[in-house]
Amino acid sequence: MKIAFVVTHFPALSETFVLNQITGLIERGHEVEIYADRPQKAPRIHADVEKFHLLEKTRYAPRLPGNPLARTARACALAARHFGSAPRQVAGALNPFRFGRQALSFKLLHHAAPFLPRRPAYDIVHAHFGQNGIKAQALRDLRAVSGKLITTFHGYDVTIRPRGSKRNMYARLFKKGDWFTWNSRYLAERLLALGCPPERLSQMAMGVDTRAFVPPERRPVRSGAVSLLTVARLVEFKGLENALRAVARLVARYPGLKYRVIGDGPLRSSLEGLRRQLGLEMNVEFMGAQGREEVIAAYAQSDLFVLPSVVASDGSTETQGVVLIEAQAMGLPVVASRVGGIPDSLTDGVSGFLVPERDSEALAWKLAELIERRESWPEIGMAGQRFVKEKFDLRKLNDELEALYRQVLGQ
């Protein structure tokens, strides 16, 4: 099959689920090309990007200037460059009666540019995140690209974007798109409430390569010397403030406790301020963004994993929590909030434990209970590994993805 992925950033260090699908399809002999707005600013890229020569398979949209005059000038230049070979597509991309703001802002013309003048035909066009599904459908309407369109929703594209005047933003996509996927029951319910057709909606969880997540032989830790880990972007819905307050409760009892946070984001400064306020400079380390190898090493060096997610003020929340899957694959007992799609990502009371959101006391109590029951960690860890291999093994999920493609193609 010939497959196009339509994404916002590529490579994106924080979106390994897209990378895993792309490399899995290439390993199965499929031809894959990637269309992105821009690469993500990051100090490093995933090793598989180089291994599979993915930058050579990636096309980027031209930069869209913020200044109105510069934007108009750039649009005129793009139109002049492509009008001779693709007049219908250029004229259509600038037609506000058909495409509204996408045309008036020149966004659609910029999005179409990487597809012109080739106007490629694919078996499958796979858009990740709802806004890229809208973009891909508009490009199909323009006949800048062709192929069956599958849109994978992930979370914020459903929990934040469709509000007020944007409530019906996916109406055209739901009407004309060929298939839609969700990663948790919570997300499926939200999509159905927005009008997604149930007969073209199915589950497609984001998995992990269990071959890469090999649990180490863990030795019993001495009393109080416990290592906690969170891997998360430093944004409101990750709930890290509650984790810090829970750790503050714990260190009085376990002064040797260490808590490491891998990830970066807009709340880093305020979270570091809270760390100082709570007197946790010796116990809490913010490690910033890390590559996969460093993250796997951190899992191996930790005892317990924490994901204290919440429903943020803008409505965003966790819809799967892939890091929970990774932590369990590494044999770590996990503690997480009972919000969004998290309950689908562990077996409560078996491979991990759920606590109420924004309840730092309950989080601290559950962690203390686990610390006191060190002898149970191997059993909980093994249960997590079995759970991940059964439900979230990347090879199985990529087989399911390939089968979905064939189903949509009627093969």
C-alpha positions in Angstrom: 0.0 0.0 0.0 1.0 3.6 -0.5 0.3 5.6 2.6 0.5 9.3 3.5 0.7 10.6 7.1 -0.6 14.1 7.7 0.7 15.5 11.0 1.5 18.9 12.6 5.1 18.3 13.7 7.6 15.7 12.4 9.9 14.6 13.9 8.2 15.1 17.2 10.0 13.7 20.2 6.8 13.6 22.3 4.7 11.8 19.6 6.4 8.4 19.3 3.0 6.8 18.7 3.0 8.3 15.1 6.6 7.3 14.6 5.9 3.7 15.7 3.0 3.4 13.2 5.2 4.8 10.4 8.1 2.5 11.0 5.8 -0.5 11.6 4.2 0.0 8.2 7.6 0.4 6.5 8.8 -2.9 8.1 5.7 -4.5 6.6 6.7 -3.4 3.1 4.4 -0.4 2.7 5.5 2.9 1.0 5.1 5.8 3.4 5.3 9.5 2.9 4.9 12.2 5.6 3.4 15.7 5.3 4.0 18.1 8.2 3.7 21.8 9.0 7.2 21.9 10.5 9.7 19.9 12.6 9.4 20.1 16.3 12.1 22.2 18.0 14.0 19.6 20.1 17.6 19.1 21.1 17.6 15.6 19.5 15.5 13.3 17.2 14.5 9.7 17.7 17.0 7.2 16.4 14.4 5.5 14.1 14.1 8.8 12.2 17.6 8.3 10.9 17.4 4.5 10.8 14.4 4.6 8.4 15.6 7.8 6.5 12.3 9.4 7.4 13.4 13.0 6.8 13.9 12.0 3.1 10.2 10.9 3.1 8.9 14.1 4.7 7.6 17.2 3.0 6.9 20.5 4.8 4.4 23.2 4.1 5.9 26.7 3.5 6.1 28.9 6.5 2.9 31.0 7.0 4.0 34.6 8.0 2.2 36.2 10.8 2.4 39.7 9.3 -0.7 40.2 7.0 1.3 42.0 4.2 4.1 39.3 4.3 1.4 36.6 4.3 -0.3 38.1 1.2 3.0 38.5 -0.6 3.9 34.8 0.2 0.5 33.7 -1.0 0.8 35.6 -4.3 4.2 34.0 -4.9 2.9 30.5 -4.1 -0.1 31.0 -6.4 2.1 32.3 -9.2 4.5 29.3 -8.8 1.8 26.6 -9.0 -1.0 28.1 -11.1 0.4 26.9 -14.3 0.6 23.3 -13.3 -2.4 23.2 -10.9 -4.8 26.1 -11.7 -7.9 24.4 -10.4 -6.2 23.6 -7.0 -4.7 27.1 -6.6 -8.0 28.8 -7.5 -10.0 26.5 -5.2 -7.6 27.0 -2.3 -8.3 30.8 -2.5 -12.1 30.4 -2.8 -13.7 31.7 0.5 -17.2 30.7 -0.6 -16.0 27.1 -0.5 -13.4 27.0 2.2 -14.1 30.1 4.3 -11.3 31.1 6.7 -9.0 28.4 5.4 -9.0 30.3 2.1 -9.1 33.9 3.4 -6.1 33.3 5.7 -4.2 31.6 2.8 -3.7 28.6 5.1 -5.2 26.1 2.7 -2.9 27.3 -0.1 0.1 26.9 2.1 -1.1 23.4 3.2 -1.6 22.4 -0.5 1.8 23.6 -1.7 3.7 20.3 -0.7 1.2 18.3 -2.8 1.5 20.5 -5.9 2.2 20.0 -8.7 2.3 16.2 -8.2 -1.2 15.8 -6.8 -0.2 12.4 -5.5 -2.6 9.4 -5.2 -2.4 7.2 -2.1 -4.3 4.2 -1.0 -4.6 5.7 2.5 -4.2 9.2 3.8 -3.9 8.9 7.6 -4.3 12.2 9.6 -3.3 12.3 13.2 -5.3 14.7 15.3 -8.7 16.2 14.2 -7.3 19.5 12.9 -5.1 17.5 10.4 -8.2 15.5 9.4 -10.0 18.7 8.5 -6.9 19.8 6.5 -6.6 16.5 4.7 -10.3 16.5 3.8 -10.0 20.0 2.4 -7.0 18.8 0.3 -9.0 15.9 -1.0 -11.9 18.3 -1.9 -9.3 20.3 -3.8 -8.1 17.2 -5.5 -4.6 18.1 -4.4 -4.3 14.5 -3.0 -6.4 11.4 -3.2 -6.9 8.3 -1.1 -9.2 6.9 1.7 -9.0 9.2 4.7 -8.6 7.9 8.2 -8.4 10.4 11.1 -7.0 9.4 14.5 -8.1 11.5 17.4 -6.0 11.8 20.5 -7.5 14.1 23.1 -7.1 17.9 23.0 -8.5 17.9 19.5 -11.8 16.7 21.0 -11.7 18.0 24.6 -10.6 21.6 23.8 -11.1 22.6 20.2 -14.9 21.9 19.5 -16.4 24.6 21.7 -18.8 27.5 21.1 -18.8 28.5 17.5 -16.4 25.6 16.8 -18.8 23.0 18.1 -19.5 21.8 14.6 -15.9 22.1 13.3 -15.7 18.4 12.4 -19.1 18.2 10.7 -17.7 18.2 7.2 -14.9 15.7 8.2 -17.5 13.4 9.9 -19.6 13.5 6.7 -16.9 12.9 4.1 -14.0 11.1 6.0 -13.8 7.4 5.5 -12.9 6.2 9.0 -12.1 7.5 12.5 -10.3 6.0 15.5 -10.2 6.5 19.2 -7.7 5.4 21.9 -10.0 5.1 25.0 -13.7 4.7 25.8 -13.7 8.2 27.2 -12.6 9.7 23.8 -15.1 7.5 21.9 -17.9 8.9 24.0 -16.8 12.5 23.3 -16.5 11.8 19.5 -20.0 10.3 19.4 -21.4 13.4 21.3 -19.8 15.6 18.6 -21.6 13.7 15.8 -19.0 11.2 14.7 -20.7 8.4 12.8 -20.6 5.2 14.9 -20.5 2.9 11.9 -17.2 4.5 10.8 -15.6 4.6 14.3 -13.3 2.0 15.9 -10.7 1.6 18.6 -7.0 2.1 17.8 -4.9 2.3 20.9 -1.4 3.7 20.9 1.0 0.9 21.8 4.6 0.4 22.7 7.4 -1.8 21.4 7.6 -4.4 24.2 10.9 -5.6 22.7 12.5 -2.2 23.6 11.1 -2.1 27.2 12.9 -4.9 29.0 12.5 -4.8 32.8 15.8 -5.0 34.7 16.4 -7.3 37.6 15.3 -5.1 40.5 16.9 -5.4 43.9 15.0 -4.6 47.2 15.6 -1.0 48.2 16.4 0.1 51.7 13.7 1.6 53.9 12.8 5.1 52.7 15.1 5.1 49.7 12.4 5.1 47.1 12.6 6.5 43.6 9.4 7.9 42.0 9.1 8.8 38.3 6.8 10.9 36.1 7.2 11.3 32.4 5.0 14.1 31.2 4.8 17.5 29.5 4.7 20.3 32.1 1.2 21.4 31.4 -1.9 21.9 33.6 -3.7 18.6 32.8 -0.7 16.5 33.9 -1.5 17.6 37.5 2.1 17.7 38.6 1.4 20.3 41.3 -0.6 17.5 43.1 2.4 15.1 42.8 4.7 17.7 44.4 2.3 18.2 47.3 2.0 14.4 47.7 5.8 14.1 47.8 6.0 16.8 50.4 3.7 14.7 52.6 5.9 11.6 52.0 9.4 13.0 52.7 8.6 13.6 56.3 8.2 9.9 56.7 10.7 8.8 53.9 13.4 11.4 53.8 15.4 9.4 51.3 12.6 9.5 48.7 13.6 10.9 45.3 11.1 12.1 42.7 12.3 12.7 39.1 10.2 14.4 36.4 11.1 13.9 32.7 9.5 16.5 30.4 9.3 20.1 29.7 6.7 22.7 29.1 5.2 26.1 30.0 4.7 25.3 33.7 8.3 24.4 34.5 9.1 27.7 36.2 6.0 27.6 38.4 6.6 24.0 39.3 10.2 24.7 40.2 8.9 27.6 42.4 6.5 25.2 44.1 9.4 22.8 44.7 11.3 25.6 46.5 8.2 26.6 48.5 7.7 23.0 49.7 11.4 22.6 50.5 11.9 19.7 48.1 15.1 20.8 46.4 16.9 17.7 47.7 14.1 15.3 46.8 12.7 16.5 43.4 14.6 16.8 40.1 13.2 18.2 36.9 15.2 16.5 34.1 13.7 18.3 31.1 12.9 16.6 27.8 14.8 13.3 27.1 15.1 10.8 24.3 13.7 7.3 24.4 16.9 5.7 25.6 17.1 8.1 28.5 13.5 7.6 29.4 13.8 3.8 29.3 16.9 4.1 31.6 14.9 6.2 34.0 12.1 3.6 34.1 14.8 1.0 34.9 16.2 3.1 37.7 12.8 3.8 39.4 10.6 1.9 41.8 7.2 3.4 41.3 5.5 5.5 38.5 3.1 8.4 39.1 0.8 10.1 36.6 -1.4 12.6 38.6 -3.5 13.9 35.7 -6.5 16.2 36.1 -9.2 17.8 34.0 -7.6 21.2 33.2 -9.5 24.5 33.2 -9.7 24.4 29.4 -11.2 20.9 29.5 -8.1 19.0 28.4 -7.3 15.7 30.1 -5.5 12.4 29.6 -7.2 10.2 27.0 -4.8 7.2 27.2 -1.5 8.0 28.9 1.0 6.1 26.8 3.7 6.6 29.5 1.5 4.4 31.8 1.8 1.6 29.2 5.6 2.1 29.0 6.0 2.1 32.8 4.0 -1.2 33.2 6.0 -2.7 30.3 9.1 -2.0 32.4 7.6 -3.7 35.4 6.8 -0.7 37.5 3.7 -0.4 39.7 1.8 2.7 38.6 -0.4 5.2 40.5 -2.6 7.5 38.4 -5.7 9.7 38.6 -9.1 8.3 37.8 -9.8 10.8 34.9 -10.3 10.6 31.1 -9.1 7.4 29.5 -6.6 6.4 32.2 -8.8 3.6 33.6 -8.4 1.9 30.2 -4.6 2.0 30.6 -4.2 -0.2 33.7 -5.9 -2.8 35.7 -6.9 -1.1 38.9 -5.8 -3.0 42.0 -3.7 -5.4 39.9 -1.1 -3.7 37.7 -1.6 -0.2 39.2 -3.9 1.9 41.3 -6.3 4.8 40.6 -6.9 7.7 43.0 -9.2 10.8 42.8 -7.9 13.7 40.8 -6.5 16.7 42.6 -6.3 14.8 45.8 -2.7 14.9 46.9 -3.5 13.3 50.3 -5.0 10.2 48.6 -2.1 10.1 46.2 0.4 10.3 49.1 -1.6 7.6 51.0 -1.6 5.2 48.1 2.2 5.7 47.5 2.9 5.2 51.2 0.9 2.0 51.1 3.0 0.7 48.2 6.2 1.8 49.8 5.3 -0.3 52.9 4.5 -3.3 50.7 7.7 -3.6 48.8 7.3 -7.3 48.6 4.3 -6.9 46.3 6.2 -4.9 43.7 7.4 -7.9 41.6 3.9 -9.4 41.4 2.3 -6.0 40.5 5.1 -5.4 37.9 4.6 -8.8 36.3 0.8 -8.2 36.1 1.5 -4.9 34.3 3.8 -6.6 31.8 1.2 -9.2 31.0 -1.5 -6.5 30.6 0.7 -4.5 28.2 1.7 -7.5 26.1 -2.0 -8.5 25.8 -3.5 -5.1 25.0 -0.8 -2.7 23.9 2.0 -4.6 22.1 3.0 -2.4 19.2 3.4 -5.3 16.7 -0.2 -6.5 17.4 -1.6 -3.0 17.1 0.3 -2.4 13.8 -1.2 -5.6 12.5 -4.6 -4.3 13.5 -3.8 -1.0 11.8 -2.8 -2.7 8.6 -6.0 -4.8 8.8 -8.1 -1.5 9.2 -6.5 -0.1 6.1 -7.5 -3.1 4.1 -11.0 -3.0 5.6 -11.4 0.7 4.6 -10.1 -0.2 1.1 -12.5 -3.1 0.8 -9.8 -5.7 0.4 
